[in-house]
Amino acid sequence: MEAAERVSFEFEAGPGKERLDHFLAARLPALSLTRLRRAVEAGDARVNGEASAQGARLQSGDRVSLVIAAGDRTATTPEPIALEILYEDSDLIVINKPAGLLAHPSRTEKSGTLTNALAYHFMATSPAPVRPGLVHRLDRDTSGAIAVAKTPRAHRILAKAFRQRRVEKRYLALVVGRVSPDAGEVSAPIGRDAASWPRWQVTPDGRPAQTRFAVRLRFAAHTLLGLEPLTGRTHQLRIHCAALGHPVVGDRVYGATDDALARALGLTHHLLHARELSFRHPGTGAELSFTAPLPPAVQRSLELLAEGDAGDARL
């Protein structure tokens, strides 16, 4: 039988002669004290390589290790997943999320998410416990800038700013076909229909949804669009691009089922990128603006298209 995946943590004890279980709890706030005590009892927590009792007092310089099985992980279990950090201070962190990384755990997936990665990052860099608080989300296969609060106060302020549309979000999408107008706006209500696929789609009784678009680059059979969502509906940008008759490259859910570029690149995700994010700092009120570098798949796509057709580039 294949062994279960395991993740390990290592720490060095300082002065103070803390109890082993309390020492681990202070450094792994995402794990309950009960779970940590079970790990100690099972021999998965060790001091200088030796099993120890949960109430054992640590000496300065002791090396403490802990191993957690994948099945024991929860939504906030720290996991060593690489992060591209665009900005960080005591109130918030802004990440350039790669395509394929789930932003927040779902009912079926509690591991391998951005939340798990942030829990690990905060554990390694913050002296006090930090619980990551997502104030907005990106689809799993959408890359780009995403902001996460590090304190309850910052979370309240940022969440309110997003609800009140005081945050500017700009995306880039490579879509199938040549978009004729240089700019425009899509206004098409979006709703959920549990009896059809895709679940989220344009429906007469859906919630109002508006998206501005502007052509950034044209090629023979593709267009790079700049997109600005004026509302925040599920899958809004992908649905509205499809409503224009130009689905996002690689988006098999919303119509990009047979695209030569996607086949040439072997794409497993759509090419939608959260390029720019701007808002006021939740602590100082200063205007902040972040630009997320293009992911390799988008860069390579543009290179291939430029090689085949210079188009009427206006980026």
N, C-alpha and C positions, 0 to 999 in steps of 0.2 A: 504493500500500500504506500502511495506517495506521501511523504511527510508534509505536514501543514506548514505554510509559509509563516515565518516568525520575524519579528522586528526587535532589535535590541537597543538599549539605552545605557550610557555609562556616565557616571558622575564622580566627582571627588569631594569628600566630606571636608568641611572646614571646622573651626573651633566651635565648641558649644555642646558637644556630646549629645547630639540629637538621637532620638529613637529611630531605628531603621524605617519603620512604617511611616512615621511623620516626616522624615527626611524625603522619602519618595513622594509622599502626597504633596509636599510643598513644591516639588519640581515637576510633577505631572498632574496639574490641577484638573485635567480632563478625565482622569481615572479616579474612580471612587476609592475611599479608604478601604472599603470591604474588598474590592477587587485586588488592591495592592496587597492586602493581608493574605488573601488566598494565594497570590503569587509567591509570597514569602514562604508560606507553609508548604507549597509545592516544590520549593527549592529553585524557583525561577528568578528569585532575587538573591544576589550573592554579595558578600563583602570580602574583598581581596581574594576572590575566586572560591570562597567557601560558603556553604549554606549557613544561614544565621536565623535566629529567632526574631520575630517582628519587633519585640521590645528591646533588642540589643542596642546598646549605646555606641555610637560611632566615634572614632578618634580622628583627629585632624590628619588628613592625608589618606584616609581609607578610600579604596576604590570600590564603588558600588555599581553593580550591573543589574539590569532587569531585562528579561526576555518575555515578550507578549506574543501569543499565537494569533494568527490572522483572525481566527474565529472569535477571539476575545475582544476585538476592536469595536469601538463605537464611533459615532459620527465625529467626535472630537478627540479621538485617540491620535497622538502625535505620530506622524509618519514622515520619514526623510525623503520628501519629494522636492526636487529642485524648483526654485522660484526665481523669476526675473522681476526684481523690485525696481519700480520707477521712482518711488518716494516712500519715506517712512519717518515718522516722529512719534511722540508719546501718545498722540490722539488717533492716528490713522496710518494705514499702509495702502499703497496703490501698486497693484500687480499687473504685469502684462501676461495675461492668462493664455496658455497655448491651447490650440484646438485639441479636442479630445479629453480635456480635463474637466470633469464635472465640478461645477462651482460649489454646490451644496449637496450634502448627502440626501438620497431619496429613500423611499420606504424599502427599496430592495438593495440599495448600495450604500454601505456605511464606511467604505474604505476607499483609498485612492483618490480622494477629492481635494479640492483647494482648501477646504476647511481643515482636513487632516494635515496638509502641508503647512498651513499657517500655525496650527497648534504646535507643530514640531519647531518651526522657526521661532515662535515666541518663547517656547521652553528653553531654547538654546541662547536667546539673546536678551530676554527680559528678566530682571531680578525678581519681579513680582508676577504672580499669575495673570495671564491675559487670555480672555476667551474671545476668539474672532467673531465679529458681528457684521455679517453681510448686509448691506443696505440696498443693494440691487444685484441683479444676476445677469449672466450671459449664458446662452445655450451651451451645452457641452462642446459642440463643434464650432462655436463662434469664438474667435480669439480676440485679444485686446485688453484695454484698460478696464480694471475693476477695482473699486474702492472698498476697503474694509475698515470698520471702526475698531478701535482698541479699548475704548472705555464706554460704559453705558451712556454717559452724557454725550459723547461724540456720536454714538449710534442714534440717539434721539434726534439730535440736531441734523445730522446728515439724512436720516430717514424722512424727516419733515421737509427738507429741501428737495428731495427726490419727489415726494408726494405733491409738492406745490410747483413742480416743474421749474425750479430755480437752478437746475443743473443742466449744463449744455453737453449733449452727447452727439458725436459725429462719427459716422461709420464709413468704411469703404467696402463696396461689394463688386466683385467681378461677375457680370451677368452674361447670359447667353443672348446673342443677337446684338444688333446695332440699335441703340435707343435714339429715336429721331429728335425729339425736342431737347434743347440744351438744358432745360430745367423745367421743373413743374412740381405739382403736389398730388399725392394720391390720398383720396378721402374715401375709405371703404370700411364699413363696420366689420368687426371681427368677433366671432362667437365660437362656442364649443358645441359640437354635435357628437355625442357619445355613440351614435348609431352609424357613423360614417368614418371614412379615413381620407385625408388626415382629420384628426379630431378638431383642430383649430383651423378656421377658414373664414372667408368672407361670407357673411350671412345677413339678410335684411334686418333681422332682429338682434344683431350683435351690438357690442359696445362701440361707440364712435372711435375711429382711429385715423390719424393723419400722419403722413410722412412727406417731407420735402426731399427732392432729389435734384442732383445736378451732374451733368456729364463731366468726368475728369479726363478720360481717355477713350477714344474710339478705335476699334480695330475692325478687320474685315467681318468678323462674325461674333465679336464680343465687345462689351463696353464696361469700363470701370466707372462706377457711379459713386458719388458722394451722397450719403443719406443722413437725414436728420429727423429722428422720430419726435413728433410733437405730442404724442401720447405714448403710453407704455403697455401695449397689449402683448400677450404671449405670441411669439414668433412673428411679430408685426412686420419687421422689415422683409423677412423672407416671403411672407404672404403677399405683401404689397408689391414686391418685385415680380412675383408670379402673376399678380393681377394686371401688371403692366404688359404682360406677355413676355417678360424677360426674367426667368427664374435665375437664382444665384447658381453659379457654376458649382457642381458637386452636390446640389440639394435635390436628392431623389424624392424626398417627401413632397416637395412643392413643384415638381415638374421637370427638373433638369435630368431627364432619364437617358438621353443619348447625345452626349456632347463629346466631340472629338478631343477637346483640350483635357477634359476630365479623364478620358481614357488614356491619353498620352502620358499624363502625370500619374496615373494610377491612384487618383484621389479617393480617399475614404471619408472625406468630410467636405462641407461646403466652404466657399471662400468669402466669408463675411468677417470683417475685422473692425473692432471698436477702436478707432484710430485716435480720437481726442475726447478728453473728459475735463470739464471745467466746473468749478464750484467754489464757494467760500469756505475757508478753513473753519471747522467747527469750534476752534478755540480762539483764534486771533481775529477771525473775520476777513483775513487777507484773501485776495483772489488767487486761486490756484488753477493751473492748467497743465495737463499732461498729454504727451503724445507717445503712443505705443508703436515701436518699430514694427514694420511689416513682417509677418511670419514668412519662413522660407517658401511655403507653398505658393503664397501670393507673389513673392518676388520672382520665383521661377516661372510662374504663369505669365507674368508681364514680360519677362525676358523672351520666352518662347513666342509670344504674340508679336513682340517688337521685331524679332528676327524674321517672322513671316510677313509682317505688314506694319509699316511705320505708322499707318493711320493718320489722324489729324490730332496728334497729341496736344493736350492743353493742360497737363498736370503742373 
